[in-house]
Amino acid sequence: MNTYILLTKMSADLSSRMKDRASIGRNWLEQVKSKCPEVKFLAHYALLGQYDFMDIYEAPDEKTAAKVSIIGQANGAFSAESMPAIPYKEYLELVKEV
């Protein structure tokens, strides 16, 4: 499994519905679990800054990671970006090869 970071920015409409945030998040997570059962979420954070939320998750490939982002956008996210993440020790091994 590969590790990905999902950075989500909510739409203005969803941002104005903060009281509904828990149910909106549960609905999104249920859809991801249904459509991408192989995805394993490792962490979920609310952020202060450019993005509203960050999720760290594992998926078998980039197509599955793209689905996770698309599900977020289909549920009202202004943007949902999934990026591959490499464990730091593996990154250092790559640096040695350069």
TIRO-2110 file (N, C-alpha, C; in Angstrom, 1 decimal):
// TIRO-2110
0.8, -1.2, 0.0, N, 1, A
0.0, 0.0, 0.0, CA, 1, A
0.9, 1.2, 0.0, C, 1, A
0.4, 2.3, -0.7, N, 2, A
1.1, 3.5, -0.8, CA, 2, A
0.4, 4.5, 0.2, C, 2, A
1.2, 5.5, 0.7, N, 3, A
0.7, 6.5, 1.6, CA, 3, A
0.4, 7.8, 0.8, C, 3, A
-0.7, 8.4, 1.1, N, 4, A
-1.1, 9.6, 0.5, CA, 4, A
-1.6, 10.6, 1.5, C, 4, A
-1.4, 11.9, 1.1, N, 5, A
-1.9, 13.0, 2.0, CA, 5, A
-3.1, 13.7, 1.2, C, 5, A
-4.2, 13.8, 1.8, N, 6, A
-5.3, 14.5, 1.1, CA, 6, A
-5.5, 15.9, 1.8, C, 6, A
-5.4, 16.9, 1.0, N, 7, A
-5.7, 18.3, 1.5, CA, 7, A
-7.0, 18.8, 1.0, C, 7, A
-7.9, 19.2, 1.8, N, 8, A
-9.2, 19.5, 1.4, CA, 8, A
-9.6, 21.0, 1.8, C, 8, A
-10.1, 21.7, 0.9, N, 9, A
-10.6, 23.1, 1.1, CA, 9, A
-12.1, 23.0, 0.8, C, 9, A
-12.9, 23.3, 1.8, N, 10, A
-14.4, 23.2, 1.7, CA, 10, A
-14.9, 24.4, 0.8, C, 10, A
-16.0, 24.2, 0.2, N, 11, A
-16.7, 25.3, -0.6, CA, 11, A
-17.3, 26.3, 0.4, C, 11, A
-17.5, 27.5, -0.1, N, 12, A
-18.1, 28.5, 0.8, CA, 12, A
-19.4, 28.0, 1.4, C, 12, A
-20.2, 27.3, 0.6, N, 13, A
-21.5, 26.8, 1.0, CA, 13, A
-21.3, 25.8, 2.2, C, 13, A
-20.4, 24.9, 2.1, N, 14, A
-20.2, 24.0, 3.2, CA, 14, A
-19.6, 24.6, 4.4, C, 14, A
-18.7, 25.6, 4.2, N, 15, A
-18.0, 26.3, 5.3, CA, 15, A
-19.0, 27.1, 6.1, C, 15, A
-20.1, 27.5, 5.5, N, 16, A
-21.2, 28.3, 6.2, CA, 16, A
-22.1, 27.3, 7.0, C, 16, A
-21.9, 26.0, 6.8, N, 17, A
-22.8, 25.0, 7.5, CA, 17, A
-21.9, 24.2, 8.5, C, 17, A
-21.2, 24.9, 9.4, N, 18, A
-20.3, 24.3, 10.3, CA, 18, A
-21.0, 23.3, 11.3, C, 18, A
-22.2, 23.6, 11.7, N, 19, A
-23.0, 22.8, 12.6, CA, 19, A
-23.3, 21.4, 11.9, C, 19, A
-23.3, 21.3, 10.6, N, 20, A
-23.5, 20.1, 9.9, CA, 20, A
-22.3, 19.3, 9.5, C, 20, A
-21.1, 19.9, 10.0, N, 21, A
-19.8, 19.3, 9.6, CA, 21, A
-19.7, 17.8, 9.9, C, 21, A
-20.1, 17.4, 11.1, N, 22, A
-19.9, 16.0, 11.5, CA, 22, A
-20.7, 15.1, 10.5, C, 22, A
-21.9, 15.4, 10.2, N, 23, A
-22.7, 14.5, 9.3, CA, 23, A
-22.2, 14.6, 7.9, C, 23, A
-21.7, 15.7, 7.5, N, 24, A
-21.1, 15.8, 6.1, CA, 24, A
-19.9, 15.0, 6.0, C, 24, A
-19.0, 15.0, 7.1, N, 25, A
-17.8, 14.2, 7.1, CA, 25, A
-18.1, 12.7, 7.1, C, 25, A
-19.1, 12.3, 7.9, N, 26, A
-19.5, 10.9, 8.0, CA, 26, A
-20.0, 10.4, 6.6, C, 26, A
-20.8, 11.2, 6.0, N, 27, A
-21.3, 10.9, 4.6, CA, 27, A
-20.2, 10.7, 3.7, C, 27, A
-19.2, 11.6, 3.7, N, 28, A
-18.1, 11.5, 2.8, CA, 28, A
-17.3, 10.2, 3.1, C, 28, A
-17.0, 9.9, 4.4, N, 29, A
-16.3, 8.7, 4.7, CA, 29, A
-17.0, 7.5, 4.4, C, 29, A
-18.3, 7.4, 4.5, N, 30, A
-19.1, 6.2, 4.1, CA, 30, A
-19.0, 6.0, 2.6, C, 30, A
-19.0, 7.1, 1.9, N, 31, A
-18.9, 6.9, 0.4, CA, 31, A
-17.5, 6.4, 0.0, C, 31, A
-16.5, 6.9, 0.7, N, 32, A
-15.1, 6.4, 0.4, CA, 32, A
-15.0, 4.9, 0.7, C, 32, A
-15.5, 4.6, 1.9, N, 33, A
-15.4, 3.2, 2.3, CA, 33, A
-16.2, 2.3, 1.4, C, 33, A
-17.3, 2.7, 0.9, N, 34, A
-18.1, 2.0, 0.0, CA, 34, A
-17.5, 1.8, -1.4, C, 34, A
-16.9, 2.9, -1.9, N, 35, A
-16.4, 2.9, -3.3, CA, 35, A
-14.9, 2.5, -3.3, C, 35, A
-14.2, 2.6, -2.2, N, 36, A
-12.8, 2.3, -2.2, CA, 36, A
-12.5, 1.5, -0.9, C, 36, A
-13.0, 0.3, -0.8, N, 37, A
-12.9, -0.4, 0.5, CA, 37, A
-11.5, -0.8, 0.9, C, 37, A
-10.6, -0.7, -0.1, N, 38, A
-9.2, -1.0, 0.2, CA, 38, A
-8.4, 0.2, 0.9, C, 38, A
-9.0, 1.3, 0.9, N, 39, A
-8.4, 2.5, 1.5, CA, 39, A
-8.4, 2.4, 3.1, C, 39, A
-7.3, 2.7, 3.7, N, 40, A
-7.2, 2.7, 5.1, CA, 40, A
-6.8, 4.1, 5.6, C, 40, A
-7.6, 4.7, 6.4, N, 41, A
-7.3, 6.1, 6.9, CA, 41, A
-6.4, 5.9, 8.2, C, 41, A
-5.4, 6.7, 8.2, N, 42, A
-4.4, 6.7, 9.3, CA, 42, A
-4.6, 7.9, 10.3, C, 42, A
-5.0, 9.0, 9.7, N, 43, A
-5.1, 10.2, 10.6, CA, 43, A
-6.0, 11.2, 9.9, C, 43, A
-6.7, 12.1, 10.7, N, 44, A
-7.6, 13.1, 10.1, CA, 44, A
-7.4, 14.4, 11.0, C, 44, A
-7.1, 15.5, 10.4, N, 45, A
-6.8, 16.7, 11.1, CA, 45, A
-7.6, 17.9, 10.5, C, 45, A
-8.1, 18.8, 11.4, N, 46, A
-8.6, 20.1, 11.0, CA, 46, A
-7.5, 21.0, 11.0, C, 46, A
-7.4, 21.9, 10.0, N, 47, A
-6.3, 22.8, 9.8, CA, 47, A
-6.7, 24.3, 9.9, C, 47, A
-5.8, 25.1, 10.3, N, 48, A
-6.0, 26.5, 10.2, CA, 48, A
-5.0, 27.1, 9.2, C, 48, A
-5.6, 27.6, 8.1, N, 49, A
-4.7, 28.0, 7.0, CA, 49, A
-5.4, 27.8, 5.6, C, 49, A
-4.5, 27.5, 4.7, N, 50, A
-5.0, 27.4, 3.3, CA, 50, A
-6.0, 26.3, 3.1, C, 50, A
-5.8, 25.2, 3.8, N, 51, A
-6.7, 24.1, 3.7, CA, 51, A
-7.5, 23.9, 5.0, C, 51, A
-8.7, 23.2, 4.9, N, 52, A
-9.5, 23.0, 6.0, CA, 52, A
-9.2, 21.7, 6.8, C, 52, A
-8.9, 20.7, 6.0, N, 53, A
-8.6, 19.3, 6.5, CA, 53, A
-7.5, 18.7, 5.8, C, 53, A
-6.8, 17.8, 6.6, N, 54, A
-5.8, 16.9, 6.1, CA, 54, A
-6.0, 15.5, 6.5, C, 54, A
-6.0, 14.6, 5.6, N, 55, A
-6.1, 13.2, 5.9, CA, 55, A
-4.9, 12.5, 5.4, C, 55, A
-4.4, 11.5, 6.2, N, 56, A
-3.3, 10.7, 5.8, CA, 56, A
-3.9, 9.3, 5.6, C, 56, A
-3.7, 8.7, 4.5, N, 57, A
-4.4, 7.4, 4.2, CA, 57, A
-3.5, 6.5, 3.3, C, 57, A
-3.8, 5.2, 3.3, N, 58, A
-3.1, 4.3, 2.4, CA, 58, A
-4.1, 3.8, 1.4, C, 58, A
-3.5, 3.7, 0.2, N, 59, A
-4.3, 3.2, -1.0, CA, 59, A
-3.4, 2.4, -1.9, C, 59, A
-3.9, 1.4, -2.6, N, 60, A
-3.1, 0.6, -3.4, CA, 60, A
-2.4, 1.3, -4.6, C, 60, A
-3.0, 2.3, -5.1, N, 61, A
-2.5, 3.0, -6.3, CA, 61, A
-3.1, 4.4, -6.5, C, 61, A
-2.5, 5.1, -7.5, N, 62, A
-2.9, 6.5, -7.7, CA, 62, A
-4.4, 6.6, -8.2, C, 62, A
-4.9, 5.6, -8.9, N, 63, A
-6.3, 5.7, -9.3, CA, 63, A
-7.2, 5.7, -8.1, C, 63, A
-6.9, 4.9, -7.2, N, 64, A
-7.8, 4.8, -6.0, CA, 64, A
-7.6, 6.1, -5.2, C, 64, A
-6.4, 6.7, -5.1, N, 65, A
-6.2, 8.0, -4.5, CA, 65, A
-7.0, 9.1, -5.2, C, 65, A
-7.1, 9.0, -6.5, N, 66, A
-7.8, 10.0, -7.3, CA, 66, A
-9.3, 9.9, -6.9, C, 66, A
-9.8, 8.7, -6.8, N, 67, A
-11.2, 8.5, -6.4, CA, 67, A
-11.5, 9.1, -5.1, C, 67, A
-10.6, 9.0, -4.1, N, 68, A
-10.8, 9.6, -2.8, CA, 68, A
-11.0, 11.1, -3.0, C, 68, A
-10.1, 11.8, -3.8, N, 69, A
-10.2, 13.2, -4.0, CA, 69, A
-11.5, 13.5, -4.8, C, 69, A
-11.9, 12.8, -5.7, N, 70, A
-13.1, 13.0, -6.5, CA, 70, A
-14.4, 12.9, -5.7, C, 70, A
-14.4, 12.0, -4.8, N, 71, A
-15.5, 11.8, -3.8, CA, 71, A
-15.6, 13.1, -3.0, C, 71, A
-14.5, 13.6, -2.5, N, 72, A
-14.5, 14.9, -1.8, CA, 72, A
-15.1, 16.0, -2.6, C, 72, A
-14.7, 16.2, -3.8, N, 73, A
-15.2, 17.2, -4.7, CA, 73, A
-16.7, 17.0, -5.0, C, 73, A
-17.1, 15.8, -5.2, N, 74, A
-18.5, 15.5, -5.5, CA, 74, A
-19.4, 15.8, -4.3, C, 74, A
-18.8, 15.9, -3.1, N, 75, A
-19.5, 16.2, -1.9, CA, 75, A
-19.3, 17.6, -1.4, C, 75, A
-18.9, 18.5, -2.3, N, 76, A
-18.9, 19.9, -2.0, CA, 76, A
-17.6, 20.6, -1.7, C, 76, A
-16.5, 19.8, -1.7, N, 77, A
-15.2, 20.4, -1.5, CA, 77, A
-14.8, 21.3, -2.6, C, 77, A
-14.3, 22.5, -2.3, N, 78, A
-13.8, 23.4, -3.4, CA, 78, A
-12.6, 22.8, -4.1, C, 78, A
-11.7, 22.2, -3.3, N, 79, A
-10.6, 21.4, -3.8, CA, 79, A
-10.3, 20.2, -2.9, C, 79, A
-9.8, 19.2, -3.5, N, 80, A
-9.4, 18.0, -2.7, CA, 80, A
-8.2, 17.4, -3.5, C, 80, A
-7.0, 17.6, -2.9, N, 81, A
-5.7, 17.2, -3.5, CA, 81, A
-5.1, 16.0, -2.8, C, 81, A
-4.9, 14.9, -3.5, N, 82, A
-4.2, 13.8, -2.9, CA, 82, A
-2.8, 13.7, -3.5, C, 82, A
-1.8, 13.6, -2.6, N, 83, A
-0.4, 13.6, -3.0, CA, 83, A
0.3, 12.4, -2.4, C, 83, A
1.2, 11.8, -3.1, N, 84, A
1.9, 10.6, -2.6, CA, 84, A
2.9, 11.1, -1.5, C, 84, A
3.1, 10.3, -0.5, N, 85, A
4.0, 10.6, 0.6, CA, 85, A
5.0, 9.4, 0.7, C, 85, A
6.2, 9.8, 0.9, N, 86, A
7.3, 8.8, 1.0, CA, 86, A
7.8, 8.8, 2.5, C, 86, A
7.9, 7.7, 3.1, N, 87, A
8.5, 7.7, 4.5, CA, 87, A
9.9, 8.4, 4.4, C, 87, A
10.2, 9.1, 5.5, N, 88, A
11.4, 9.9, 5.5, CA, 88, A
12.7, 9.0, 5.3, C, 88, A
12.7, 7.8, 5.9, N, 89, A
13.9, 7.0, 5.8, CA, 89, A
14.0, 6.5, 4.3, C, 89, A
12.9, 6.2, 3.6, N, 90, A
13.0, 5.9, 2.2, CA, 90, A
13.5, 7.0, 1.4, C, 90, A
13.0, 8.2, 1.7, N, 91, A
13.5, 9.4, 1.1, CA, 91, A
15.0, 9.6, 1.2, C, 91, A
15.5, 9.4, 2.4, N, 92, A
17.0, 9.5, 2.6, CA, 92, A
17.7, 8.5, 1.7, C, 92, A
17.2, 7.3, 1.6, N, 93, A
17.8, 6.3, 0.7, CA, 93, A
17.8, 6.8, -0.7, C, 93, A
16.7, 7.4, -1.2, N, 94, A
16.7, 8.0, -2.6, CA, 94, A
17.8, 9.0, -2.7, C, 94, A
17.9, 9.9, -1.7, N, 95, A
18.9, 10.9, -1.8, CA, 95, A
20.3, 10.4, -2.0, C, 95, A
20.6, 9.2, -1.3, N, 96, A
21.9, 8.6, -1.4, CA, 96, A
22.2, 8.2, -2.9, C, 96, A
21.1, 7.8, -3.6, N, 97, A
21.3, 7.4, -5.0, CA, 97, A
21.6, 8.5, -6.0, C, 97, A
21.3, 9.7, -5.6, N, 98, A
21.5, 10.8, -6.5, CA, 98, A
22.9, 11.3, -6.5, C, 98, A
END
